[in-house]
C-alpha cells in the first residue's frame, strides 16, 4: 500500500494547490499530518444550517468560498445533534446527553467525559477548545457552557470540573491569550482553571456586548444593533436581497444607530471593498416571510481590550481579517487564507429572538466596517419558541488549526 506521507513536499504542494473545491481540499487535509499542514494554509469556512431532524446520516455544508452546498455522508451523526464547533471539530450530543468531538472529514471521534451536568430541555449552549487536539493533544482544555453553568475538562481527562454557578447569566465566552474569558450580564470575567476554579472580574462593569472573539491574540468584543422596522419594510428588504443577491438598502446608516451621525456615506468606499464574494448571494436556506420579523441586524461595533485589561478601544478597521460571528462559534480569519472573502468585514449567522421572546428566527449576512453597511442578508427558519424542542442555530465550521500569515 502506498504511503502518501512519503511524497516530496514540493511535489505535493504543486498538486494540492490545484484543488479548487473546498470539499476536495478538506478531504485531502485528512489524509495525514503532512497533507493537513499544506491544506490548512487555504482555509475554507463552512456554514452548517440548522437541522430540525437530528436522525440523519448526512452533513450539509454551505461553502462561503464558492457559494455551493455540499453533503457528506456521516453515519457517525446518527441520532446525534450538532451543538457547536471549535478548531475544526464538530461538537455533538447523543440521546443520552454524552458529548463527543467529531472530525467530519477524517471521521475521527473523541469521546468526552460523561459527567457533564445539563438541562435536558436546553442541553448545550457552547463549547470552546483552547487548541486543536491534533496539534496539542496534551495541552488541550475544553470549556463547555450549559444552562447549568460553566465546566471544563482536559483532553483525555475523566471528568468535567464545574465553575461557580453563574451559567444562566452568560452571554458568550472564548479563549484568548492563554486564558478563557466569559461575558456575563454584569461584566467580563477571566476563568481561572485551578484545583478550585474561580473568576476574576475585569473593569469596567456592566459592559454591553454580544460576542467575544480572539483576533491574533487581541480580545475583541462586538456589539450587534437591531433596527425595528415595520413588517412591510422588513419583507421588502428581504425580498430585495433575494432578488438582487447583492447589496441591500443602507440599513446600517440609520440615524438611530449610527454612532457618528455627521459622517456621510463614502461613495468611493464600495470601490475599495474587494470584488468576489458578497456574502450570501446564493444562500440555500429556505426563507420564510413572517410579518412579525421586525428586529433585523443593522450594524456592529467592535472594541479591543488593552494590554492591561482595563479599558476598551473602538476599532474601525481590523485590517486583512474577517470575523465570523455566531452564538455557537466565533472566529477571526486572515483573508489571504479565506478565498473570496472581503477584508475588514463581519459575517454573522445566528438565532435571534423578537421582543416578545416568543418568536425565533435565523439571520445570516455580512457587514463591512469600511462603509458600515449590510451587504447581503437572509432571514429563514422562523418559528415559535418551544422550550421543549430547541433547534441549534447556524454554526460556523473552519477546518483545522488556523495559521496567521507571517508579518
LOLUM-9464 format. One record per residue (C-alpha): residue in one letter; x negated, y negated, z negated. Coordinates in Angstrom, 3 decimals. Layout:
% LOLUM-9464
[A; [X; Y; Z]] ...
% end
This chain:
% LOLUM-9464
[X; [0.000; 0.000; 0.000]] [X; [-1.318; -3.455; 0.951]] [X; [-2.429; -5.685; -1.904]] [X; [-1.149; -9.087; -0.731]] [X; [-3.050; -10.871; -3.513]] [X; [-6.311; -9.998; -1.747]] [X; [-5.590; -12.147; 1.323]] [X; [-8.093; -15.019; 1.719]] [X; [-6.609; -18.133; 0.152]] [X; [-7.314; -20.422; 3.129]] [X; [-5.665; -17.961; 5.484]] [X; [-2.719; -17.581; 3.126]] [X; [-2.211; -21.332; 2.923]] [X; [-2.017; -21.571; 6.711]] [X; [0.802; -19.002; 6.700]] [X; [2.779; -20.309; 3.745]] [X; [2.580; -23.919; 4.923]] [X; [4.600; -22.861; 7.968]] [X; [7.580; -21.874; 5.836]] [X; [10.426; -24.319; 6.410]] [X; [13.162; -22.548; 4.472]] [X; [13.316; -23.320; 0.734]] [X; [14.525; -19.782; 0.096]] [X; [11.595; -18.233; 2.002]] [X; [9.213; -20.441; 0.033]] [X; [10.795; -19.396; -3.262]] [X; [10.725; -15.699; -2.450]] [X; [7.105; -15.880; -1.296]] [X; [6.168; -17.531; -4.569]] [X; [7.470; -14.500; -6.448]] [X; [5.018; -12.072; -4.778]] [X; [2.064; -12.650; -7.111]] [X; [0.249; -15.374; -9.061]] [X; [-1.854; -16.482; -6.086]] [X; [1.161; -16.892; -3.819]] [X; [3.054; -18.633; -6.613]] [X; [0.235; -21.155; -7.146]] [X; [0.383; -22.112; -3.455]] [X; [4.155; -22.134; -3.003]] [X; [4.852; -24.193; -6.129]] [X; [2.982; -27.129; -4.556]] [X; [6.050; -27.552; -2.356]] [X; [8.828; -27.919; -4.905]] [X; [12.344; -27.280; -3.654]] [X; [15.049; -28.320; -6.129]] [X; [18.346; -26.486; -6.096]] [X; [21.793; -27.274; -7.449]] [X; [23.905; -24.457; -8.851]] [X; [27.637; -25.226; -8.606]] [X; [29.948; -24.347; -11.492]] [X; [31.222; -20.801; -11.184]] [X; [34.580; -20.176; -12.888]] [X; [34.254; -16.434; -12.259]] [X; [31.188; -15.004; -14.036]] [X; [31.844; -11.460; -12.813]] [X; [29.826; -11.588; -9.591]] [X; [26.611; -10.349; -8.059]] [X; [25.585; -13.418; -6.056]] [X; [23.884; -16.648; -6.961]] [X; [24.959; -19.705; -4.983]] [X; [22.201; -22.289; -4.418]] [X; [22.601; -25.661; -2.726]] [X; [19.274; -26.977; -1.422]] [X; [18.736; -30.719; -1.605]] [X; [15.864; -30.391; 0.855]] [X; [17.745; -29.124; 3.886]] [X; [21.363; -29.577; 2.702]] [X; [22.088; -25.873; 3.158]] [X; [23.810; -23.312; 0.927]] [X; [22.034; -20.036; 0.170]] [X; [23.292; -16.908; -1.538]] [X; [21.087; -14.435; -3.376]] [X; [22.339; -11.019; -4.347]] [X; [21.611; -10.575; -8.048]] [X; [23.079; -7.533; -9.808]] [X; [21.326; -8.871; -12.926]] [X; [24.041; -11.559; -13.169]] [X; [26.920; -9.131; -13.523]] [X; [29.150; -10.094; -16.471]] [X; [26.856; -12.978; -17.360]] [X; [27.340; -16.745; -17.322]] [X; [24.567; -19.165; -16.372]] [X; [24.389; -21.826; -19.077]] [X; [21.226; -23.655; -18.054]] [X; [17.761; -23.578; -16.507]] [X; [14.222; -24.502; -17.544]] [X; [10.819; -24.132; -15.860]] [X; [12.207; -22.005; -13.040]] [X; [14.172; -19.631; -15.272]] [X; [17.933; -19.299; -15.459]] [X; [19.416; -19.127; -18.944]] [X; [22.173; -16.523; -19.056]] [X; [24.515; -15.234; -21.731]] [X; [26.403; -11.948; -21.616]] [X; [29.718; -10.855; -23.121]] [X; [28.001; -10.080; -26.431]] [X; [26.579; -13.648; -26.552]] [X; [22.988; -12.460; -26.087]] [X; [20.711; -14.948; -24.306]] [X; [18.351; -13.879; -21.543]] [X; [15.919; -15.643; -19.186]] [X; [16.110; -14.622; -15.527]] [X; [13.824; -15.462; -12.605]] [X; [16.262; -15.138; -9.664]] [X; [13.511; -14.593; -7.081]] [X; [11.280; -12.041; -8.800]] [X; [14.325; -10.739; -10.777]] [X; [12.191; -10.654; -13.911]] [X; [14.212; -10.828; -17.141]] [X; [13.143; -11.819; -20.652]] [X; [15.495; -10.905; -23.483]] [X; [15.536; -13.460; -26.291]] [X; [16.267; -12.680; -29.967]] [X; [19.839; -11.655; -30.681]] [X; [20.491; -13.595; -33.881]] [X; [21.345; -16.949; -32.276]] [X; [24.383; -18.365; -34.053]] [X; [27.004; -19.562; -31.575]] [X; [30.582; -20.724; -31.442]] [X; [32.264; -18.115; -29.260]] [X; [34.543; -20.682; -27.636]] [X; [31.670; -23.093; -26.888]] [X; [28.601; -20.849; -26.973]] [X; [25.596; -22.644; -25.476]] [X; [25.023; -26.318; -24.743]] [X; [21.423; -26.430; -23.532]] [X; [18.105; -24.542; -23.603]] [X; [14.681; -26.186; -23.157]] [X; [11.310; -24.437; -22.989]] [X; [8.019; -26.093; -23.908]] [X; [6.223; -24.425; -20.986]] [X; [6.595; -21.832; -18.269]] [X; [6.376; -18.293; -19.718]] [X; [4.441; -17.265; -16.591]] [X; [1.552; -19.624; -17.280]] [X; [1.720; -19.869; -21.074]] [X; [3.330; -16.727; -22.489]] [X; [1.658; -17.053; -25.887]] [X; [2.480; -20.716; -26.471]] [X; [5.995; -20.966; -25.049]] [X; [8.597; -22.228; -27.538]] [X; [12.286; -22.097; -26.676]] [X; [14.757; -24.556; -28.184]] [X; [18.491; -23.903; -27.952]] [X; [21.382; -26.180; -28.792]] [X; [24.678; -24.516; -29.632]] [X; [27.755; -26.018; -31.224]] [X; [26.440; -24.546; -34.463]] [X; [23.210; -26.584; -34.302]] [X; [19.635; -26.522; -33.007]] [X; [17.432; -23.430; -33.255]] [X; [14.103; -22.332; -31.817]] [X; [12.179; -19.147; -31.176]] [X; [8.788; -18.263; -29.775]] [X; [8.483; -16.174; -26.652]] [X; [8.201; -12.586; -27.841]] [X; [9.493; -13.519; -31.292]] [X; [12.100; -11.501; -33.148]] [X; [14.498; -14.200; -34.357]] [X; [15.817; -17.723; -33.929]] [X; [14.975; -20.248; -36.642]] [X; [17.703; -22.873; -37.217]] [X; [17.160; -26.576; -37.855]] [X; [19.113; -28.505; -40.495]] [X; [22.748; -28.748; -39.411]] [X; [23.320; -31.750; -37.141]] [X; [24.027; -29.903; -33.906]] [X; [27.582; -31.084; -33.422]] [X; [26.315; -34.672; -33.087]] [X; [23.610; -34.055; -30.495]] [X; [23.628; -35.898; -27.160]] [X; [20.524; -34.496; -25.454]] [X; [17.054; -33.141; -26.173]] [X; [13.842; -32.479; -24.275]] [X; [10.174; -31.548; -24.630]] [X; [7.553; -34.272; -24.149]] [X; [4.029; -34.993; -25.386]] [X; [3.816; -31.640; -27.144]] [X; [6.992; -32.228; -29.182]] [X; [10.727; -31.717; -28.953]] [X; [12.825; -34.891; -29.088]] [X; [16.538; -34.821; -29.892]] [X; [19.038; -37.639; -29.455]] [X; [21.871; -37.671; -31.965]] [X; [24.697; -40.157; -32.230]] [X; [22.826; -42.055; -34.926]] [X; [19.333; -42.106; -33.406]] [X; [16.356; -40.336; -31.845]] [X; [14.503; -37.647; -33.806]] [X; [11.308; -35.636; -33.470]] [X; [11.939; -31.954; -34.128]] [X; [9.077; -30.583; -36.218]] [X; [8.540; -26.857; -35.865]] [X; [7.094; -25.541; -39.092]] [X; [7.787; -22.857; -41.672]] [X; [10.694; -25.100; -42.659]] [X; [11.876; -27.063; -39.570]] [X; [12.682; -30.715; -40.175]] [X; [13.372; -34.016; -38.372]] [X; [11.792; -37.464; -38.468]] [X; [13.705; -40.407; -37.035]] [X; [12.244; -42.932; -34.610]] [X; [13.270; -46.605; -34.584]] [X; [15.466; -48.263; -33.633]] [X; [18.604; -46.602; -34.920]] [X; [21.946; -46.376; -33.104]] [X; [20.448; -46.063; -29.638]] [X; [22.757; -45.741; -26.665]] [X; [21.541; -43.084; -24.245]] [X; [22.879; -40.197; -22.210]] [X; [19.764; -38.353; -21.036]] [X; [16.178; -37.758; -22.197]] [X; [13.527; -36.924; -19.574]] [X; [9.788; -36.241; -19.647]] [X; [8.119; -38.225; -16.853]] [X; [4.454; -37.164; -16.657]] [X; [4.051; -37.478; -20.428]] [X; [6.244; -40.561; -20.839]] [X; [9.553; -40.155; -22.645]] [X; [12.408; -41.785; -20.753]] [X; [15.954; -42.419; -21.891]] [X; [18.630; -43.037; -19.293]] [X; [21.998; -44.685; -19.786]] [X; [24.897; -43.923; -17.452]] [X; [27.515; -46.609; -16.869]] [X; [31.016; -45.939; -15.580]] [X; [33.345; -48.130; -13.614]] [X; [37.057; -47.884; -14.362]] [X; [38.888; -48.257; -11.084]] [X; [42.499; -47.899; -10.105]] [X; [43.412; -44.397; -8.898]] [X; [43.917; -45.623; -5.333]] [X; [40.479; -47.217; -5.247]] [X; [38.829; -44.072; -6.640]] [X; [40.329; -41.851; -3.968]] [X; [39.442; -44.406; -1.303]] [X; [35.799; -44.350; -2.379]] [X; [35.682; -40.553; -2.460]] [X; [37.254; -40.311; 0.991]] [X; [34.829; -42.880; 2.387]] [X; [31.903; -40.885; 1.003]] [X; [33.266; -37.706; 2.582]] [X; [33.749; -39.290; 5.991]] [X; [30.518; -41.208; 6.173]] [X; [28.260; -38.705; 4.381]] [X; [26.020; -41.682; 3.779]] [X; [26.374; -44.841; 1.705]] [X; [29.468; -45.764; -0.270]] [X; [30.671; -49.146; -1.430]] [X; [28.233; -51.146; -3.538]] [X; [29.644; -49.668; -6.729]] [X; [26.519; -50.352; -8.751]] [X; [26.623; -54.096; -8.111]] [X; [29.772; -54.569; -10.176]] [X; [29.638; -57.820; -12.127]] [X; [30.881; -55.925; -15.170]] [X; [27.923; -53.554; -15.389]] [X; [25.117; -55.295; -13.530]] [X; [22.631; -56.391; -16.156]] [X; [21.053; -59.134; -14.026]] [X; [24.093; -60.846; -12.558]] [X; [22.020; -63.621; -10.996]] [X; [20.305; -61.105; -8.741]] [X; [21.768; -60.921; -5.262]] [X; [21.643; -57.768; -3.192]] [X; [18.367; -57.482; -1.285]] [X; [19.283; -56.803; 2.327]] [X; [15.733; -55.639; 3.039]] [X; [15.812; -53.071; 0.235]] [X; [17.520; -50.480; 2.418]] [X; [14.613; -50.631; 4.871]] [X; [12.209; -49.729; 2.089]] [X; [14.187; -46.685; 0.995]] [X; [12.817; -43.561; 2.608]] [X; [14.701; -42.075; 5.514]] [X; [15.853; -38.482; 5.392]] [X; [17.933; -37.103; 2.596]] [X; [20.677; -39.454; 1.401]] [X; [21.698; -37.188; -1.419]] [X; [24.743; -35.007; -0.964]] [X; [25.867; -35.759; 2.567]] [X; [26.744; -32.101; 3.176]] [X; [27.763; -31.203; -0.361]] [X; [29.635; -27.899; -0.001]] [X; [31.609; -28.029; -3.250]] [X; [35.341; -28.092; -2.785]] [X; [36.630; -31.543; -3.660]] [X; [39.990; -32.264; -5.215]] [X; [41.953; -35.510; -5.195]] [X; [43.389; -36.314; -8.598]] [X; [44.866; -39.713; -9.361]] [X; [43.524; -39.731; -12.900]] [X; [39.809; -39.556; -11.992]] [X; [39.009; -43.162; -12.831]] [X; [35.679; -43.123; -14.705]] [X; [33.125; -42.669; -11.940]] [X; [29.422; -43.424; -12.275]] [X; [28.447; -46.913; -11.093]] [X; [24.822; -47.287; -12.203]] [X; [21.992; -46.163; -14.504]] [X; [19.432; -47.941; -16.678]] [X; [16.035; -46.405; -17.504]] [X; [13.859; -47.132; -20.571]] [X; [10.427; -45.838; -21.630]] [X; [9.195; -45.196; -25.163]] [X; [5.936; -46.968; -26.001]] [X; [2.826; -45.121; -27.168]] [X; [3.508; -45.940; -30.827]] [X; [7.035; -44.575; -30.584]] [X; [8.554; -47.771; -31.982]] [X; [10.145; -49.608; -29.051]] [X; [11.678; -49.101; -25.618]] [X; [10.840; -50.979; -22.422]] [X; [13.155; -51.204; -19.452]] [X; [11.808; -49.535; -16.307]] [X; [12.901; -50.787; -12.887]] [X; [10.558; -48.653; -10.791]] [X; [9.485; -45.071; -11.505]] [X; [7.138; -45.004; -8.519]] [X; [6.842; -41.892; -6.368]] [X; [9.123; -39.950; -8.661]] [X; [12.731; -38.812; -8.641]] [X; [14.865; -37.942; -11.650]] [X; [17.323; -35.051; -11.615]] [X; [19.860; -35.623; -14.393]] [X; [22.319; -33.154; -15.880]] [X; [23.532; -32.048; -19.283]] [X; [22.006; -28.574; -18.833]] [X; [18.668; -29.572; -17.340]] [X; [16.992; -32.895; -16.518]] [X; [13.611; -33.104; -14.829]] [X; [11.279; -35.591; -13.140]] [X; [9.724; -34.608; -9.817]] [X; [6.904; -36.108; -7.735]] [X; [8.473; -36.923; -4.372]] [X; [5.359; -35.793; -2.489]] [X; [6.340; -32.272; -3.560]] [X; [10.055; -32.895; -3.122]] [X; [10.764; -32.658; 0.634]] [X; [13.373; -35.075; 1.936]] [X; [13.932; -36.967; -1.306]] [X; [13.757; -40.716; -1.781]] [X; [11.249; -42.133; -4.258]] [X; [12.378; -44.222; -7.213]] [X; [15.781; -42.517; -7.212]] [X; [18.111; -40.713; -9.603]] [X; [20.012; -37.601; -8.554]] [X; [22.766; -36.739; -11.006]] [X; [25.104; -33.786; -11.331]] [X; [27.183; -33.322; -14.427]] [X; [30.547; -32.708; -16.037]] [X; [32.337; -35.755; -17.384]] [X; [35.470; -36.435; -19.394]] [X; [38.082; -39.090; -18.816]] [X; [39.074; -41.486; -21.554]] [X; [41.869; -39.236; -22.793]] [X; [39.411; -36.321; -23.205]] [X; [41.949; -34.011; -21.611]] [X; [40.740; -34.025; -18.012]] [X; [37.294; -32.834; -16.935]] [X; [35.649; -33.420; -13.575]] [X; [32.278; -32.802; -11.946]] [X; [30.450; -35.580; -10.147]] [X; [27.258; -35.409; -8.087]] [X; [25.475; -38.279; -6.398]] [X; [22.287; -40.257; -6.004]] [X; [21.383; -43.726; -7.231]] [X; [18.445; -45.857; -6.098]] [X; [16.713; -48.026; -8.673]] [X; [15.402; -50.321; -5.918]] [X; [18.773; -51.708; -4.885]] [X; [20.796; -50.348; -7.846]] [X; [23.326; -48.692; -5.588]] [X; [25.094; -45.330; -5.430]] [X; [24.159; -43.961; -2.000]] [X; [26.352; -40.878; -1.971]] [X; [28.837; -39.332; -4.346]] [X; [31.209; -36.391; -4.530]] [X; [33.861; -35.572; -7.119]] [X; [35.017; -31.981; -7.359]] [X; [36.392; -29.273; -9.629]] [X; [38.822; -31.473; -11.559]] [X; [40.718; -29.552; -14.193]] [X; [42.477; -29.921; -17.505]] [X; [40.299; -29.298; -20.548]] [X; [40.802; -25.929; -22.215]] [X; [38.860; -25.264; -25.415]] [X; [39.266; -21.518; -24.913]] [X; [37.906; -21.445; -21.370]] [X; [34.771; -23.509; -20.810]] [X; [33.132; -23.870; -17.414]] [X; [29.461; -24.812; -17.231]] [X; [28.696; -27.996; -15.244]] [X; [26.474; -28.099; -12.149]] [X; [22.925; -27.063; -13.060]] [X; [19.607; -28.212; -11.590]] [X; [17.122; -25.456; -10.878]] [X; [13.484; -26.043; -9.901]] [X; [11.288; -23.025; -9.265]] [X; [8.194; -22.509; -11.339]] [X; [5.774; -24.878; -13.028]] [X; [5.530; -28.381; -11.680]] [X; [2.163; -29.911; -10.891]] [X; [1.818; -33.671; -10.587]] [X; [-0.465; -34.908; -7.797]] [X; [-3.983; -35.891; -8.763]] [X; [-4.479; -39.627; -9.078]] 
% end
